Amino acid sequence: MTYSTVRRIASCGVVAGRRNGLAKCAQPLTWIGHYPYICKNAVMTDIATDPKHFTKAVTELGEKRPVVTTQAIFNDRGVKIIEKGVQVNAGLYERLMAHQLTVPIEQSVASTPTVTGQFLRVHAEQVMRDVHFFERIGANTKTRSLMLDALTKLPLPSPIAFQLTLAYEVRPVLFRHSILMALFAAWMTQGLMVSRFDISVASAAGLLHDIGMLHLDPLLLMPQSAIGHHQTRQLYSHPLVSEVLIERHHEYPRDLLQAIRMHHEFLDGSGYPGNLAGEAISPLGRVLSLGELVTSMLASNEAASELRLWVLLRMNMHRYDVALVEQVMQNIEPQTELQSKGPAVMTDPVSRLVEIDATLSEWPAELTQRADLSAPRQANLAGLTEQSAQLRRTLAGVGVAPQQLAQLGDDTLDDFLQLELTLLAQEAAWQLRSLARQTRRRWHVEAEARFPDQLTAWLDRVDTLVAGINGIAPAQLHDTE
């Protein structure tokens, strides 16, 4: 190993299924939007990053453009293994991996030309032309200048500039995501009437929040790749890895580091790595958390991405800062997407939504009162009961409770409403499926044991309903996404 970063990360031993673009895992995990979150009973554990992935990426960059050592590289025994001024390429990978280095490799190499503030600005301008939402929020000349100026003037110490250069050349999807997040964070922050310094901090946090992903297995960035438990633990650790990489540089304030650590936390405590909730999440951390969902949806190639985002935001208001969500929703124009070919719609989404509500209403809440259950099992069931109730409240909040749907009458739905109800039914079914998976996991059925009859019946009903909506056999729900 070249170096290791040992930090505490969240892991509950659960591995995710793919949703909308990240790699597919072998076991179930709850997802929201494009990314996973850990359940509230996650366990904190220590893990060391494996430097082989970043070292490999550095040598891959050396095959694309010159990468040269800026100082001699020594191993932990004080032995010089590479001289200053040597060009790094794939041929040096084995030598680098055979030693533990005294200094992280990104502090000992450079590439020319490197990413600069002006380079970031050019790519940000291109993104604003490509993604309608960002073109829309940048229509105001003053707002656009604030967003782009913040990005242009960011402090970029040489190791940070090198890692951004590596992202641009070797991990282009991650680089584009970082640009989008920088623009989003700057836009959200400038709307709060803060100083230019605060906008700059927000922009830097957005740009650098995922820099830790460069040091993890690249399979995590490949949409169709199956990943295992080890890679999933890496995924959970990346906010902490990013924080460690950035805190080496005194140009960045503590508020930025804190927000980066929190960029996958949710207000309801279901995020990672700290399971933080409510006021424990900083204002900038809330901006980044929302930005992950917004930028992932809008950067996808899926049809009706703004309508999908509209639905996801409405279905997950309890996880995000309401004022921030409202600011985003005021700038979404889902109706305009009907002009292009949208996703397939359900024949009868109303009936599906009614079925989902009925299934939630039959959650066996009475099990929490059974005297023969252990206190931890009762506590887990109580948490799941609240999640079931929360999902019903969410459905009512977005206007698709049975009584609200009944007001639609028997009239034929227009195209937009048909599509909106379809997406709402699909998201509700996904969250219902996640609830069933958490139920199976938290009950911890041992060999020769089984669920109570009421719970078995409810889980079977969920499987049948969700399978019908997804068009797959119920048995496949436990091992496919």
C-alpha positions as CSV (number, residue, x, y, z in Angstrom):
1,M,0.0,0.0,0.0
2,T,1.2,3.5,-0.7
3,Y,-0.7,5.1,2.2
4,S,-3.8,4.4,4.1
5,T,-6.6,6.6,5.5
6,V,-8.3,5.0,8.4
7,R,-11.6,6.5,9.3
8,R,-14.9,5.5,10.9
9,I,-17.6,4.7,8.3
10,A,-21.1,3.5,8.4
11,S,-21.9,-0.1,7.5
12,C,-24.9,-2.2,8.4
13,G,-23.8,-5.3,6.4
14,V,-26.4,-4.5,3.7
15,V,-25.5,-4.2,0.1
16,A,-27.5,-2.3,-2.5
17,G,-29.3,-3.1,-5.7
18,R,-28.8,-0.7,-8.6
19,R,-31.0,2.2,-9.1
20,N,-30.6,4.8,-11.9
21,G,-27.0,4.7,-12.6
22,L,-24.7,3.5,-9.8
23,A,-23.2,0.0,-9.7
24,K,-25.4,-2.9,-8.8
25,C,-24.7,-4.8,-5.5
26,A,-25.5,-8.3,-4.6
27,Q,-27.8,-7.7,-1.7
28,P,-30.6,-5.2,-0.8
29,L,-30.2,-1.6,0.4
30,T,-32.6,1.2,0.4
31,W,-32.1,3.8,-2.3
32,I,-33.3,7.3,-3.0
33,G,-33.0,8.9,-6.4
34,H,-29.7,7.7,-7.8
35,Y,-27.8,6.8,-4.6
36,P,-28.1,4.6,-1.6
37,Y,-28.6,5.4,2.0
38,I,-28.0,3.4,5.1
39,C,-30.7,2.3,7.5
40,K,-30.8,3.9,11.0
41,N,-29.4,0.9,12.8
42,A,-26.1,1.1,10.8
43,V,-23.0,0.1,12.7
44,M,-19.8,2.3,12.6
45,T,-16.6,0.4,11.8
46,D,-13.0,1.3,10.8
47,I,-11.6,0.6,7.4
48,A,-8.5,1.6,5.5
49,T,-8.6,2.8,1.9
50,D,-6.8,0.7,-0.6
51,P,-4.4,3.0,-2.6
52,K,-4.2,0.7,-5.6
53,H,-7.2,2.3,-7.3
54,F,-5.9,5.8,-7.2
55,T,-2.4,4.7,-8.1
56,K,-3.8,2.8,-11.1
57,A,-5.7,5.9,-12.2
58,V,-2.5,8.0,-11.9
59,T,-0.6,5.6,-14.2
60,E,-3.6,5.6,-16.6
61,L,-3.4,9.4,-16.7
62,G,0.2,9.1,-17.5
63,E,-0.7,7.2,-20.7
64,K,-2.9,10.1,-21.8
65,R,-0.8,13.1,-20.9
66,P,2.5,13.7,-19.2
67,V,2.6,13.0,-15.4
68,V,5.9,13.8,-13.9
69,T,7.2,13.5,-10.3
70,T,7.7,16.9,-8.7
71,Q,9.9,15.4,-5.9
72,A,11.7,12.1,-5.3
73,I,9.4,9.4,-4.0
74,F,10.6,7.5,-0.9
75,N,9.1,4.4,0.7
76,D,8.5,4.1,4.5
77,R,12.0,2.8,5.0
78,G,13.6,6.0,3.6
79,V,14.6,4.3,0.3
80,K,14.2,6.4,-2.8
81,I,12.1,4.4,-5.3
82,I,11.6,7.1,-8.0
83,E,13.7,10.1,-8.8
84,K,12.3,13.6,-9.2
85,G,11.4,14.5,-12.8
86,V,10.5,10.9,-13.9
87,Q,7.5,10.4,-16.1
88,V,4.9,8.2,-14.4
89,N,3.1,5.7,-16.6
90,A,1.6,2.2,-16.5
91,G,5.1,0.7,-16.3
92,L,5.7,2.1,-12.8
93,Y,2.4,0.8,-11.3
94,E,4.0,-2.4,-9.9
95,R,6.9,-0.5,-8.4
96,L,4.6,2.0,-6.7
97,M,2.4,-0.7,-5.4
98,A,5.3,-2.7,-4.0
99,H,6.0,0.0,-1.4
100,Q,4.3,2.0,1.3
101,L,5.1,5.6,0.5
102,T,5.9,8.3,3.0
103,V,3.9,11.0,1.2
104,P,0.6,10.5,-0.7
105,I,1.3,10.2,-4.4
106,E,-0.9,13.1,-5.4
107,Q,1.5,15.3,-3.5
108,S,4.5,14.1,-5.5
109,V,3.3,14.3,-9.1
110,A,1.9,16.9,-11.5
111,S,0.4,16.9,-15.0
112,T,0.6,19.7,-17.6
113,P,-1.7,21.2,-18.6
114,T,-3.6,21.1,-15.3
115,V,-7.1,22.0,-14.3
116,T,-7.4,25.8,-13.5
117,G,-10.2,28.0,-12.5
118,Q,-10.6,29.2,-16.1
119,F,-10.7,25.6,-17.3
120,L,-13.5,24.9,-14.8
121,R,-15.4,28.0,-15.9
122,V,-15.3,26.8,-19.6
123,H,-16.7,23.4,-18.7
124,A,-19.3,25.0,-16.4
125,E,-20.5,27.2,-19.2
126,Q,-20.9,24.1,-21.4
127,V,-22.9,22.3,-18.7
128,M,-25.2,25.3,-18.4
129,R,-25.9,25.1,-22.1
130,D,-26.4,21.3,-22.1
131,V,-28.7,20.9,-19.0
132,H,-31.9,22.9,-19.3
133,F,-32.4,23.4,-15.6
134,F,-28.9,25.0,-15.2
135,E,-29.5,27.1,-18.3
136,R,-32.7,28.3,-16.7
137,I,-31.2,29.2,-13.3
138,G,-28.3,31.0,-15.0
139,A,-30.6,33.1,-17.2
140,N,-30.2,36.0,-14.8
141,T,-26.9,37.7,-15.7
142,K,-26.0,38.6,-12.1
143,T,-26.7,35.1,-10.8
144,R,-24.8,33.5,-13.7
145,S,-21.8,35.7,-13.0
146,L,-21.8,34.8,-9.3
147,M,-22.0,31.1,-10.0
148,L,-19.2,31.1,-12.6
149,D,-17.0,33.6,-10.8
150,A,-17.1,31.5,-7.6
151,L,-15.8,28.5,-9.6
152,T,-13.2,30.5,-11.5
153,K,-11.6,31.9,-8.3
154,L,-11.5,28.8,-6.2
155,P,-8.2,28.0,-4.5
156,L,-6.7,24.9,-6.1
157,P,-3.5,23.7,-4.4
158,S,-1.4,21.6,-6.7
159,P,-2.5,18.1,-5.3
160,I,-6.2,19.2,-5.7
161,A,-5.7,20.5,-9.2
162,F,-3.9,17.3,-10.1
163,Q,-6.8,15.2,-8.8
164,L,-9.3,17.3,-10.7
165,T,-7.2,16.8,-13.8
166,L,-7.2,13.1,-13.3
167,A,-11.0,13.1,-12.9
168,Y,-11.4,15.1,-16.2
169,E,-9.2,12.6,-18.1
170,V,-9.9,9.3,-16.4
171,R,-13.2,9.7,-14.6
172,P,-15.1,12.1,-16.9
173,V,-18.6,11.3,-15.5
174,L,-17.3,12.1,-12.0
175,F,-15.8,15.4,-13.2
176,R,-19.0,16.5,-14.9
177,H,-21.0,15.6,-11.7
178,S,-18.5,17.7,-9.7
179,I,-19.0,20.7,-12.0
180,L,-22.8,20.4,-11.7
181,M,-22.6,20.2,-7.9
182,A,-20.4,23.3,-7.7
183,L,-22.9,25.2,-9.8
184,F,-25.8,23.9,-7.8
185,A,-24.3,24.7,-4.4
186,A,-23.3,28.2,-5.6
187,W,-26.8,28.9,-6.9
188,M,-28.6,27.7,-3.8
189,T,-26.2,29.7,-1.6
190,Q,-26.4,33.0,-3.5
191,G,-30.2,32.8,-3.1
192,L,-29.7,33.1,0.7
193,M,-28.3,36.6,0.4
194,V,-24.9,35.7,1.8
195,S,-21.4,37.0,1.1
196,R,-19.3,36.1,-2.0
197,F,-17.0,34.2,0.4
198,D,-19.9,32.0,1.4
199,I,-20.8,31.4,-2.2
200,S,-17.1,30.5,-2.9
201,V,-17.1,28.0,0.0
202,A,-20.3,26.4,-1.3
203,S,-18.9,26.2,-4.8
204,A,-15.7,24.5,-3.6
205,A,-17.7,22.1,-1.4
206,G,-19.7,21.1,-4.5
207,L,-16.7,20.7,-6.7
208,L,-14.7,18.6,-4.2
209,H,-17.3,16.6,-2.3
210,D,-16.7,13.4,-4.3
211,I,-12.9,13.7,-4.7
212,G,-12.6,10.6,-2.4
213,M,-14.3,8.5,-5.2
214,L,-11.1,8.8,-7.1
215,H,-9.4,6.7,-4.4
216,L,-12.0,3.9,-4.5
217,D,-12.8,1.1,-6.8
218,P,-13.8,2.5,-10.2
219,L,-16.5,-0.2,-10.4
220,L,-18.5,2.1,-8.2
221,L,-18.9,4.5,-11.1
222,M,-19.9,2.0,-13.7
223,P,-23.7,1.7,-14.1
224,Q,-23.9,-1.9,-15.1
225,S,-21.2,-3.4,-12.8
226,A,-22.1,-5.7,-9.9
227,I,-20.2,-4.9,-6.7
228,G,-19.7,-6.8,-3.5
229,H,-19.6,-6.1,0.2
230,H,-16.1,-4.6,0.1
231,Q,-16.8,-2.1,-2.6
232,T,-20.0,-1.1,-0.8
233,R,-18.1,-0.4,2.3
234,Q,-15.9,1.8,0.2
235,L,-18.9,3.6,-1.2
236,Y,-20.1,4.4,2.4
237,S,-16.7,5.7,3.3
238,H,-16.2,8.2,0.4
239,P,-17.6,11.3,2.3
240,L,-15.0,10.7,5.0
241,V,-12.2,9.9,2.4
242,S,-13.0,13.2,0.7
243,E,-12.9,15.1,4.0
244,V,-9.5,13.6,4.8
245,L,-8.0,14.4,1.4
246,I,-9.2,18.0,1.6
247,E,-8.4,18.8,5.2
248,R,-4.7,18.5,4.4
249,H,-5.0,21.8,2.6
250,H,-5.5,24.9,4.9
251,E,-7.1,26.9,2.0
252,Y,-10.5,25.3,2.8
253,P,-12.5,26.2,6.0
254,R,-14.0,23.8,8.5
255,D,-17.5,24.6,7.3
256,L,-16.6,23.1,3.9
257,L,-15.1,20.0,5.4
258,Q,-18.1,19.5,7.6
259,A,-20.5,19.8,4.6
260,I,-18.5,17.4,2.5
261,R,-18.7,14.8,5.3
262,M,-22.5,15.3,5.5
263,H,-23.3,15.3,1.8
264,H,-25.2,11.9,2.0
265,E,-27.0,12.7,5.3
266,F,-30.8,13.2,5.3
267,L,-33.0,15.1,7.8
268,D,-34.8,11.9,8.9
269,G,-31.5,10.3,10.0
270,S,-31.5,7.7,7.2
271,G,-28.3,8.9,5.5
272,Y,-24.6,8.1,5.9
273,P,-21.9,7.9,7.3
274,G,-23.2,9.4,10.6
275,N,-27.0,8.8,10.5
276,L,-27.3,12.5,11.4
277,A,-30.7,14.1,11.6
278,G,-32.4,17.5,11.7
279,E,-30.3,20.3,13.1
280,A,-27.2,18.1,13.3
281,I,-26.8,18.6,9.5
282,S,-25.3,21.9,8.6
283,P,-26.9,24.3,6.1
284,L,-24.3,23.7,3.5
285,G,-24.5,19.9,4.2
286,R,-28.2,20.2,3.4
287,V,-27.5,21.9,0.1
288,L,-25.0,19.2,-0.9
289,S,-27.4,16.4,0.1
290,L,-30.2,17.9,-2.0
291,G,-27.7,18.6,-4.8
292,E,-26.8,14.9,-5.1
293,L,-30.4,14.1,-6.0
294,V,-31.0,17.0,-8.3
295,T,-27.8,16.8,-10.3
296,S,-27.9,13.0,-10.6
297,M,-31.5,13.1,-12.0
298,L,-30.9,16.0,-14.3
299,A,-27.6,14.7,-15.7
300,S,-29.2,11.3,-16.5
301,N,-30.2,10.3,-20.0
302,E,-33.6,9.1,-18.8
303,A,-36.7,10.5,-20.5
304,A,-38.7,13.1,-18.5
305,S,-35.8,13.7,-16.1
306,E,-37.3,16.9,-14.7
307,L,-40.7,15.3,-14.1
308,R,-38.9,12.3,-12.4
309,L,-37.1,14.8,-10.2
310,W,-40.4,16.6,-9.4
311,V,-41.9,13.3,-8.3
312,L,-38.9,12.3,-6.2
313,L,-38.7,15.6,-4.4
314,R,-42.4,15.5,-3.6
315,M,-42.1,11.9,-2.3
316,N,-39.1,12.6,-0.2
317,M,-39.8,16.0,1.4
318,H,-39.1,14.6,4.9
319,R,-35.5,14.0,4.0
320,Y,-34.6,17.4,2.7
321,D,-34.7,21.0,3.8
322,V,-38.2,22.2,2.6
323,A,-37.1,25.7,1.8
324,L,-34.3,24.4,-0.5
325,V,-36.6,21.9,-2.1
326,E,-39.1,24.7,-2.9
327,Q,-36.4,26.8,-4.5
328,V,-35.6,23.9,-6.8
329,M,-39.2,23.1,-7.6
330,Q,-39.9,26.7,-8.6
331,N,-37.3,26.2,-11.4
332,I,-38.4,22.8,-12.7
333,E,-40.5,22.7,-15.8
334,P,-41.7,19.1,-16.1
335,Q,-44.6,19.9,-18.4
336,T,-42.2,20.9,-21.2
337,E,-40.9,17.3,-21.4
338,L,-44.1,16.0,-22.8
339,Q,-43.0,17.4,-26.2
340,S,-40.3,14.6,-26.3
341,K,-40.8,10.9,-26.0
342,G,-41.5,10.1,-22.3
343,P,-41.3,6.9,-20.3
344,A,-44.0,4.2,-20.7
345,V,-47.1,4.9,-18.7
346,M,-49.2,2.5,-16.6
347,T,-52.6,1.6,-17.9
348,D,-54.2,2.3,-14.6
349,P,-51.8,4.1,-12.2
350,V,-54.7,5.2,-10.0
351,S,-55.6,1.6,-9.0
352,R,-51.9,0.8,-8.3
353,L,-51.7,3.8,-5.9
354,V,-54.9,2.7,-4.2
355,E,-53.4,-0.8,-3.8
356,I,-50.2,0.6,-2.3
357,D,-52.1,2.7,0.2
358,A,-54.2,-0.3,1.2
359,T,-51.1,-2.5,1.6
360,L,-49.6,0.2,3.9
361,S,-52.8,0.4,5.9
362,E,-52.5,-3.3,6.6
363,W,-49.0,-3.1,8.1
364,P,-49.2,-5.3,11.3
365,A,-48.5,-2.6,13.8
366,E,-50.0,-4.7,16.6
367,L,-46.8,-6.8,16.6
368,T,-45.0,-4.0,18.4
369,Q,-47.1,-4.9,21.5
370,R,-46.3,-8.6,21.6
371,A,-44.9,-9.4,25.0
372,D,-42.9,-12.4,23.7
373,L,-40.7,-10.2,21.4
374,S,-37.4,-8.9,22.6
375,A,-37.0,-5.2,23.3
376,P,-34.6,-4.7,20.2
377,R,-37.1,-6.5,18.0
378,Q,-40.0,-4.3,19.3
379,A,-37.9,-1.2,18.7
380,N,-37.1,-2.3,15.1
381,L,-40.8,-2.9,14.5
382,A,-41.7,0.4,16.0
383,G,-39.3,2.1,13.6
384,L,-40.7,0.2,10.6
385,T,-44.2,1.1,11.7
386,E,-43.3,4.8,11.6
387,Q,-41.8,4.4,8.2
388,S,-45.0,2.8,6.9
389,A,-47.0,5.7,8.4
390,Q,-44.6,8.2,6.9
391,L,-45.1,6.7,3.5
392,R,-48.9,7.0,3.8
393,R,-48.5,10.6,4.9
394,T,-46.3,11.3,1.9
395,L,-48.8,9.8,-0.5
396,A,-51.5,12.1,1.0
397,G,-49.1,15.0,0.9
398,V,-48.6,14.7,-2.9
399,G,-52.3,14.3,-3.5
400,V,-52.6,10.5,-4.2
401,A,-54.4,9.2,-1.1
402,P,-57.5,7.1,-2.1
403,Q,-59.9,9.9,-1.1
404,Q,-57.9,12.4,-3.3
405,L,-57.7,10.0,-6.2
406,A,-61.4,9.4,-6.0
407,Q,-62.0,13.1,-6.9
408,L,-60.5,12.4,-10.3
409,G,-63.7,10.6,-11.2
410,D,-64.0,8.4,-14.2
411,D,-62.7,10.9,-16.7
412,T,-59.8,9.9,-18.9
413,L,-56.5,11.3,-17.6
414,D,-54.6,13.7,-19.7
415,D,-51.1,12.7,-20.9
416,F,-49.2,14.7,-18.2
417,L,-51.3,13.5,-15.3
418,Q,-51.1,9.9,-16.6
419,L,-47.3,10.1,-16.7
420,E,-47.1,11.9,-13.3
421,L,-49.3,9.3,-11.6
422,T,-47.2,6.5,-13.2
423,L,-44.0,7.9,-11.8
424,L,-45.6,8.5,-8.4
425,A,-46.8,4.8,-8.3
426,Q,-43.4,3.6,-9.3
427,E,-41.6,5.6,-6.6
428,A,-44.2,4.6,-4.0
429,A,-43.7,1.0,-5.0
430,W,-40.0,1.3,-4.7
431,Q,-40.3,2.8,-1.2
432,L,-42.7,0.0,-0.3
433,R,-40.3,-2.6,-1.5
434,S,-37.5,-0.9,0.5
435,L,-39.7,-1.1,3.6
436,A,-40.3,-4.8,3.1
437,R,-36.6,-5.4,2.6
438,Q,-35.7,-3.5,5.8
439,T,-38.4,-5.6,7.6
440,R,-36.7,-8.8,6.5
441,R,-33.3,-7.6,7.4
442,R,-34.2,-6.2,10.9
443,W,-36.2,-9.2,12.0
444,H,-33.1,-11.3,11.6
445,V,-34.9,-14.7,11.1
446,E,-32.6,-17.5,12.2
447,A,-32.4,-21.0,10.8
448,E,-35.5,-23.0,11.4
449,A,-37.3,-19.8,12.5
450,R,-40.0,-17.8,10.6
451,F,-41.8,-14.5,10.6
452,P,-45.1,-14.2,12.5
453,D,-48.0,-15.1,10.3
454,Q,-49.3,-11.5,10.1
455,L,-45.9,-10.3,8.9
456,T,-45.5,-13.1,6.4
457,A,-48.8,-12.3,4.9
458,W,-48.0,-8.6,4.6
459,L,-44.6,-9.3,3.0
460,D,-46.1,-11.7,0.5
461,R,-48.7,-9.0,-0.4
462,V,-45.9,-6.5,-1.0
463,D,-44.0,-8.9,-3.2
464,T,-47.0,-9.6,-5.3
465,L,-47.9,-5.9,-5.7
466,V,-44.4,-4.7,-6.4
467,A,-43.8,-7.5,-8.9
468,G,-47.0,-6.6,-10.7
469,I,-45.9,-3.0,-11.0
470,N,-42.3,-3.9,-12.1
471,G,-43.4,-6.7,-14.4
472,I,-41.3,-9.4,-12.7
473,A,-41.9,-12.6,-10.7
474,P,-42.2,-12.1,-6.9
475,A,-39.3,-14.5,-6.3
476,Q,-37.0,-12.2,-8.3
477,L,-37.5,-9.3,-5.9
478,H,-35.0,-10.7,-3.4
479,D,-32.1,-11.0,-5.8
480,T,-32.6,-8.5,-8.6
481,E,-33.0,-4.8,-9.2
